[in-house]
Amino acid sequence: MSLYIRKQARAKVRRRIRKKIAGTTERPRLAVHFSNQNVYAQVIDDSTGRTLAAASSLEKGLSAKGANQAAAAKVGEAVAKKAKEANIGTVVFDRGGF
């Protein structure tokens, strides 16, 4: 399978998921992205198009390095803390095509 076809197939899965999942003001979307080196997480309100809280393994406060389970746990704790500060109690999880 070529790289182009693989990217097209993944984009199709993302579109299918995004039709069903949308972040609202009451329940924003939690988008998680893993690259080969880092972990990123954002809490997004799709109705206004704003990012309400974000965290990544690149932040200086986190001692997590790499894209492993330990880094994901620390990024998850950091984004949860920032979401609590923004008065966000529940989110919709966007798995990003995985």
N, C-alpha and C positions, 0 to 999 in steps of 0.2 A: 504494500500500500504506500503510495507516494505521500510526501509531506503535505502537498497541496490538498489531496483528498482527505487526509486525516484532519487538517485544520477546518475544512468545510464541514465535515461530519460533526466535529466538536462544536462549531458555531451553530449548527442546526439543533443540537441538543440544548445548548444555552438558550436559544430562542424559544424552544418548547417549554423549558423550565420557567423562563421569564414571563411567559403568557399566564402561568398559573400563580406566580409569586410576585407580589408587589408590596413595597414598604409603604405604610401609611403613617400619619402623624401619631396615631395611637400605638401602632405596632410596626416599627421600622424594620428594614431588611438588614440582616447581618451577612455581609459578603466576605468570604475568606479566600485568600489567594496564596498558594504555595509556589514559590519559584525554587530553583535548585539551591539557592543560598539563603533565602529569607522567607519569613511568614508575615503576611499582612492581613489585617482585619479592619472592616469599616462597618459602621452602623449608618444606614442611608435612609432618608425620607424621600421616597420617589415622587410624592405628590408635590413637593417643593423643589426637589432636585438638590438637596443639601446633605452633606455628610455631617452627622451629629456627633460621632465619636470615631476615633481611629487609633490603631496601635500597630506597631510592627516590630520585628526583631532587630531593626536598625536603631531604635531609640536608645539614647544613652542610659536611661534609667533601668533598662532591662539588661540583665547579664546573660541573656540567651544569645547564642551564636549558632547560626546554621538553620536548616529547615528540618528539624527533627521533632519528636514528640515533646521533649522538654521545652523547646522554644515555643511550640504551639501552645502548650499549657500556660507559659508565662505571658504570651501575647493575649491569650484568652482571658486571663485574670486582669490584665491591664485594660483591655477594651471593656470588660464588664464593669470595672471600677469607674471608668470614664462615662459609661452609659448610665450608671447609677447616679453620678453627679449631675447628669443632664436629665434626671427624672424619667429614665426609660426602664420599665420593668420587664417587658416581654418583647421579643423580636421574632421575625420570620427568618429561618435559616435558608440562605441561598448557597447551594453547594457548588455553583459555578460550573456545572457540566460534569462533575465527577460523581 
